[in-house]
Amino acid sequence: MSKAVILLSGGLDSTTVLAIAKSLGYDCYELSFDYGQKQRSA
């Protein structure tokens, strides 16, 4: 199984990329960073 690292921002684009990769059979690893942005999820 192929592997993919997906950088997640929590937005629609990165979430869609994750869904597409999973639907194509990739073994996905998600990565996100907390860099103190103003608009962050609680």
C-alpha distance matrix in Angstrom:
0.0 3.8 6.5 9.9 13.3 15.7 19.4 21.2 24.9 25.4 26.5 25.6 23.8 21.2 20.8 20.2 17.6 15.7 16.2 15.2 11.8 11.2 12.7 10.4 7.3 6.4 6.5 10.1 12.8 16.3 19.2 22.8 26.2 29.6 32.0 35.0 34.9 37.7 35.7 33.2 32.0 33.8
3.8 0.0 3.8 6.8 10.4 13.0 16.6 18.8 22.5 23.4 24.3 23.5 21.3 18.7 18.9 18.3 15.2 13.8 15.0 13.6 10.0 10.5 12.3 9.7 7.6 5.3 6.1 8.7 11.2 14.4 17.0 20.5 23.8 27.4 29.5 32.6 32.3 35.3 33.4 31.2 30.3 32.5
6.5 3.8 0.0 3.8 6.9 9.8 13.3 15.7 19.4 20.4 21.7 21.4 19.3 16.3 16.7 16.7 13.6 11.8 13.8 13.1 9.3 9.9 12.7 10.8 8.9 5.4 4.6 5.9 7.6 10.9 13.3 16.9 20.1 23.7 25.8 28.9 28.9 31.9 30.2 27.9 27.1 29.2
9.9 6.8 3.8 0.0 3.8 6.2 9.8 12.2 15.8 17.2 18.2 18.1 15.8 12.7 13.6 13.8 10.4 9.0 11.7 11.1 7.5 9.1 12.1 10.7 9.9 6.2 6.2 4.9 6.1 8.4 10.6 14.0 17.2 20.8 22.8 25.8 25.5 28.5 26.8 24.7 24.1 26.5
13.3 10.4 6.9 3.8 0.0 3.8 6.6 9.4 13.0 14.7 16.2 16.8 14.6 11.2 12.5 13.6 10.5 9.0 12.5 12.6 9.6 11.1 14.5 13.8 13.1 9.5 8.6 5.9 4.8 5.8 7.0 10.4 13.5 17.2 19.0 22.2 22.1 25.2 23.7 21.5 21.3 23.6
15.7 13.0 9.8 6.2 3.8 0.0 3.8 6.1 9.6 11.2 12.4 13.0 11.0 7.4 9.0 10.4 7.5 6.4 10.2 10.8 8.7 10.4 13.6 13.6 13.7 10.6 10.3 6.9 6.1 4.8 6.1 8.6 11.9 15.4 17.3 20.1 19.5 22.3 20.6 18.6 18.3 20.9
19.4 16.6 13.3 9.8 6.6 3.8 0.0 3.8 6.7 9.2 10.6 12.2 10.3 6.8 9.2 11.4 9.2 8.8 12.5 13.5 12.1 13.8 16.9 17.1 17.4 14.4 14.0 10.3 8.6 6.0 4.9 5.8 8.7 12.1 13.7 16.5 15.8 18.8 17.3 15.5 15.8 18.6
21.2 18.8 15.7 12.2 9.4 6.1 3.8 0.0 3.8 5.5 7.5 9.5 8.7 5.3 6.8 9.9 9.0 8.2 11.5 13.4 12.8 13.9 16.8 17.9 18.3 15.7 15.2 11.4 9.9 6.4 5.9 5.1 8.3 10.9 12.9 15.1 14.1 16.6 14.6 12.5 12.4 15.3
24.9 22.5 19.4 15.8 13.0 9.6 6.7 3.8 0.0 3.8 5.4 8.5 8.4 6.3 8.1 11.1 11.1 11.1 13.9 15.8 15.8 17.0 19.6 20.9 21.6 19.3 19.0 15.2 13.7 10.0 8.7 6.4 8.0 9.5 11.1 12.6 10.9 13.1 11.0 9.5 10.0 13.4
25.4 23.4 20.4 17.2 14.7 11.2 9.2 5.5 3.8 0.0 3.8 6.9 8.4 6.8 6.6 10.1 11.2 10.7 12.7 15.2 15.8 16.4 18.7 20.6 21.3 19.5 19.2 15.5 14.5 10.8 10.6 8.5 10.5 11.3 13.4 14.1 12.4 13.7 10.8 8.9 8.1 11.5
26.5 24.3 21.7 18.2 16.2 12.4 10.6 7.5 5.4 3.8 0.0 3.8 5.6 5.9 6.3 8.7 10.4 11.0 12.5 14.5 15.9 16.9 18.5 20.4 21.8 20.3 20.6 17.2 16.7 13.3 13.3 11.4 13.2 14.1 15.5 16.1 13.5 14.5 11.3 10.6 10.4 14.0
25.6 23.5 21.4 18.1 16.8 13.0 12.2 9.5 8.5 6.9 3.8 0.0 3.8 5.8 5.2 6.0 8.7 10.0 10.5 12.1 14.2 15.4 16.3 18.3 20.2 19.2 20.2 17.0 17.4 14.5 15.3 14.2 16.5 17.7 19.1 19.8 17.2 18.0 14.7 14.2 13.6 17.0
23.8 21.3 19.3 15.8 14.6 11.0 10.3 8.7 8.4 8.4 5.6 3.8 0.0 3.8 5.5 5.2 6.3 8.8 10.0 10.6 12.4 14.4 15.4 16.7 18.8 17.5 18.8 15.7 16.2 13.7 14.3 13.7 16.0 17.9 19.0 20.3 17.8 19.2 16.4 16.0 16.0 19.5
21.2 18.7 16.3 12.7 11.2 7.4 6.8 5.3 6.3 6.8 5.9 5.8 3.8 0.0 3.8 5.4 5.0 6.2 8.7 9.9 10.5 12.3 14.2 15.4 16.8 15.0 15.8 12.4 12.5 9.9 10.6 10.4 13.2 15.5 17.1 18.8 16.9 18.8 16.2 15.1 14.9 18.2
20.8 18.9 16.7 13.6 12.5 9.0 9.2 6.8 8.1 6.6 6.3 5.2 5.5 3.8 0.0 3.8 5.5 5.1 6.3 8.7 10.0 10.7 12.4 14.4 15.7 14.4 15.1 12.0 12.5 10.1 11.7 11.7 14.9 16.8 19.0 20.4 18.6 20.1 17.0 15.5 14.4 17.4
20.2 18.3 16.7 13.8 13.6 10.4 11.4 9.9 11.1 10.1 8.7 6.0 5.2 5.4 3.8 0.0 3.8 5.4 5.0 6.1 8.6 9.9 10.5 12.3 14.4 13.8 15.4 12.8 14.3 12.6 14.5 15.0 18.1 20.3 22.2 23.6 21.6 23.0 19.9 18.9 17.8 21.0
17.6 15.2 13.6 10.4 10.5 7.5 9.2 9.0 11.1 11.2 10.4 8.7 6.3 5.0 5.5 3.8 0.0 3.8 5.5 5.1 6.1 8.6 9.9 10.6 12.6 11.3 13.0 10.5 12.0 10.8 12.7 13.9 17.1 19.8 21.6 23.6 21.9 23.8 21.2 20.0 19.3 22.5
15.7 13.8 11.8 9.0 9.0 6.4 8.8 8.2 11.1 10.7 11.0 10.0 8.8 6.2 5.1 5.4 3.8 0.0 3.8 5.5 5.2 6.1 8.6 9.9 10.8 9.3 10.3 7.5 9.1 8.1 10.9 12.5 16.1 18.9 21.2 23.2 22.0 24.0 21.4 19.5 18.3 21.1
16.2 15.0 13.8 11.7 12.5 10.2 12.5 11.5 13.9 12.7 12.5 10.5 10.0 8.7 6.3 5.0 5.5 3.8 0.0 3.8 5.5 5.2 6.1 8.6 10.0 9.9 11.4 9.6 12.0 11.4 14.4 15.9 19.5 22.0 24.4 26.1 24.6 26.3 23.3 21.5 19.9 22.5
15.2 13.6 13.1 11.1 12.6 10.8 13.5 13.4 15.8 15.2 14.5 12.1 10.6 9.9 8.7 6.1 5.1 5.5 3.8 0.0 3.8 5.4 5.1 6.2 8.8 9.0 11.6 10.5 13.3 13.3 16.1 17.9 21.4 24.2 26.2 28.3 26.6 28.5 25.6 24.2 23.0 25.8
11.8 10.0 9.3 7.5 9.6 8.7 12.1 12.8 15.8 15.8 15.9 14.2 12.4 10.5 10.0 8.6 6.1 5.2 5.5 3.8 0.0 3.8 5.5 5.1 6.5 5.5 8.1 7.2 10.4 11.1 14.2 16.6 20.2 23.3 25.4 27.8 26.7 28.9 26.4 24.6 23.5 26.1
11.2 10.5 9.9 9.1 11.1 10.4 13.8 13.9 17.0 16.4 16.9 15.4 14.4 12.3 10.7 9.9 8.6 6.1 5.2 5.4 3.8 0.0 3.8 5.4 5.1 5.3 7.0 6.7 10.2 11.3 14.8 17.3 21.1 24.0 26.6 28.8 27.8 29.9 27.2 25.0 23.4 25.6
12.7 12.3 12.7 12.1 14.5 13.6 16.9 16.8 19.6 18.7 18.5 16.3 15.4 14.2 12.4 10.5 9.9 8.6 6.1 5.1 5.5 3.8 0.0 3.8 5.4 7.5 10.1 10.5 14.0 15.0 18.4 20.7 24.4 27.2 29.7 31.7 30.4 32.3 29.3 27.5 25.8 28.1
10.4 9.7 10.8 10.7 13.8 13.6 17.1 17.9 20.9 20.6 20.4 18.3 16.7 15.4 14.4 12.3 10.6 9.9 8.6 6.2 5.1 5.4 3.8 0.0 3.8 5.9 9.4 10.5 14.1 15.7 18.9 21.6 25.2 28.3 30.5 32.9 31.8 33.9 31.2 29.4 28.1 30.6
7.3 7.6 8.9 9.9 13.1 13.7 17.4 18.3 21.6 21.3 21.8 20.2 18.8 16.8 15.7 14.4 12.6 10.8 10.0 8.8 6.5 5.1 5.4 3.8 0.0 3.8 6.6 8.8 12.5 14.8 18.2 21.3 25.0 28.1 30.6 33.1 32.3 34.6 32.1 29.9 28.4 30.5
6.4 5.3 5.4 6.2 9.5 10.6 14.4 15.7 19.3 19.5 20.3 19.2 17.5 15.0 14.4 13.8 11.3 9.3 9.9 9.0 5.5 5.3 7.5 5.9 3.8 0.0 3.8 5.7 9.3 11.8 15.0 18.3 21.9 25.2 27.6 30.3 29.7 32.3 30.0 27.8 26.5 28.7
6.5 6.1 4.6 6.2 8.6 10.3 14.0 15.2 19.0 19.2 20.6 20.2 18.8 15.8 15.1 15.4 13.0 10.3 11.4 11.6 8.1 7.0 10.1 9.4 6.6 3.8 0.0 3.8 6.9 10.1 13.4 16.8 20.4 23.6 26.2 29.0 28.9 31.6 29.5 26.9 25.5 27.3
10.1 8.7 5.9 4.9 5.9 6.9 10.3 11.4 15.2 15.5 17.2 17.0 15.7 12.4 12.0 12.8 10.5 7.5 9.6 10.5 7.2 6.7 10.5 10.5 8.8 5.7 3.8 0.0 3.8 6.4 9.8 13.1 16.7 19.9 22.6 25.2 25.1 27.7 25.7 23.1 21.9 23.9
12.8 11.2 7.6 6.1 4.8 6.1 8.6 9.9 13.7 14.5 16.7 17.4 16.2 12.5 12.5 14.3 12.0 9.1 12.0 13.3 10.4 10.2 14.0 14.1 12.5 9.3 6.9 3.8 0.0 3.8 6.7 10.3 13.6 16.9 19.6 22.4 22.6 25.5 23.8 21.1 20.0 21.9
16.3 14.4 10.9 8.4 5.8 4.8 6.0 6.4 10.0 10.8 13.3 14.5 13.7 9.9 10.1 12.6 10.8 8.1 11.4 13.3 11.1 11.3 15.0 15.7 14.8 11.8 10.1 6.4 3.8 0.0 3.8 6.8 10.5 13.6 16.3 18.9 19.0 21.8 20.0 17.3 16.4 18.4
19.2 17.0 13.3 10.6 7.0 6.1 4.9 5.9 8.7 10.6 13.3 15.3 14.3 10.6 11.7 14.5 12.7 10.9 14.4 16.1 14.2 14.8 18.4 18.9 18.2 15.0 13.4 9.8 6.7 3.8 0.0 3.8 7.0 10.4 12.9 15.8 16.2 19.3 18.1 15.5 15.2 17.3
22.8 20.5 16.9 14.0 10.4 8.6 5.8 5.1 6.4 8.5 11.4 14.2 13.7 10.4 11.7 15.0 13.9 12.5 15.9 17.9 16.6 17.3 20.7 21.6 21.3 18.3 16.8 13.1 10.3 6.8 3.8 0.0 3.8 6.9 9.5 12.2 12.4 15.5 14.5 11.9 12.1 14.3
26.2 23.8 20.1 17.2 13.5 11.9 8.7 8.3 8.0 10.5 13.2 16.5 16.0 13.2 14.9 18.1 17.1 16.1 19.5 21.4 20.2 21.1 24.4 25.2 25.0 21.9 20.4 16.7 13.6 10.5 7.0 3.8 0.0 3.8 5.9 9.0 9.9 13.4 13.2 10.8 12.0 13.9
29.6 27.4 23.7 20.8 17.2 15.4 12.1 10.9 9.5 11.3 14.1 17.7 17.9 15.5 16.8 20.3 19.8 18.9 22.0 24.2 23.3 24.0 27.2 28.3 28.1 25.2 23.6 19.9 16.9 13.6 10.4 6.9 3.8 0.0 3.8 5.7 7.5 10.6 11.0 8.5 10.1 11.5
32.0 29.5 25.8 22.8 19.0 17.3 13.7 12.9 11.1 13.4 15.5 19.1 19.0 17.1 19.0 22.2 21.6 21.2 24.4 26.2 25.4 26.6 29.7 30.5 30.6 27.6 26.2 22.6 19.6 16.3 12.9 9.5 5.9 3.8 0.0 3.8 5.8 9.4 10.9 9.6 12.2 13.8
35.0 32.6 28.9 25.8 22.2 20.1 16.5 15.1 12.6 14.1 16.1 19.8 20.3 18.8 20.4 23.6 23.6 23.2 26.1 28.3 27.8 28.8 31.7 32.9 33.1 30.3 29.0 25.2 22.4 18.9 15.8 12.2 9.0 5.7 3.8 0.0 3.8 6.5 8.7 7.8 10.8 12.0
34.9 32.3 28.9 25.5 22.1 19.5 15.8 14.1 10.9 12.4 13.5 17.2 17.8 16.9 18.6 21.6 21.9 22.0 24.6 26.6 26.7 27.8 30.4 31.8 32.3 29.7 28.9 25.1 22.6 19.0 16.2 12.4 9.9 7.5 5.8 3.8 0.0 3.8 5.7 6.1 9.8 11.8
37.7 35.3 31.9 28.5 25.2 22.3 18.8 16.6 13.1 13.7 14.5 18.0 19.2 18.8 20.1 23.0 23.8 24.0 26.3 28.5 28.9 29.9 32.3 33.9 34.6 32.3 31.6 27.7 25.5 21.8 19.3 15.5 13.4 10.6 9.4 6.5 3.8 0.0 3.8 6.0 9.6 11.3
35.7 33.4 30.2 26.8 23.7 20.6 17.3 14.6 11.0 10.8 11.3 14.7 16.4 16.2 17.0 19.9 21.2 21.4 23.3 25.6 26.4 27.2 29.3 31.2 32.1 30.0 29.5 25.7 23.8 20.0 18.1 14.5 13.2 11.0 10.9 8.7 5.7 3.8 0.0 3.8 6.9 9.4
33.2 31.2 27.9 24.7 21.5 18.6 15.5 12.5 9.5 8.9 10.6 14.2 16.0 15.1 15.5 18.9 20.0 19.5 21.5 24.2 24.6 25.0 27.5 29.4 29.9 27.8 26.9 23.1 21.1 17.3 15.5 11.9 10.8 8.5 9.6 7.8 6.1 6.0 3.8 0.0 3.8 6.4
32.0 30.3 27.1 24.1 21.3 18.3 15.8 12.4 10.0 8.1 10.4 13.6 16.0 14.9 14.4 17.8 19.3 18.3 19.9 23.0 23.5 23.4 25.8 28.1 28.4 26.5 25.5 21.9 20.0 16.4 15.2 12.1 12.0 10.1 12.2 10.8 9.8 9.6 6.9 3.8 0.0 3.8
33.8 32.5 29.2 26.5 23.6 20.9 18.6 15.3 13.4 11.5 14.0 17.0 19.5 18.2 17.4 21.0 22.5 21.1 22.5 25.8 26.1 25.6 28.1 30.6 30.5 28.7 27.3 23.9 21.9 18.4 17.3 14.3 13.9 11.5 13.8 12.0 11.8 11.3 9.4 6.4 3.8 0.0
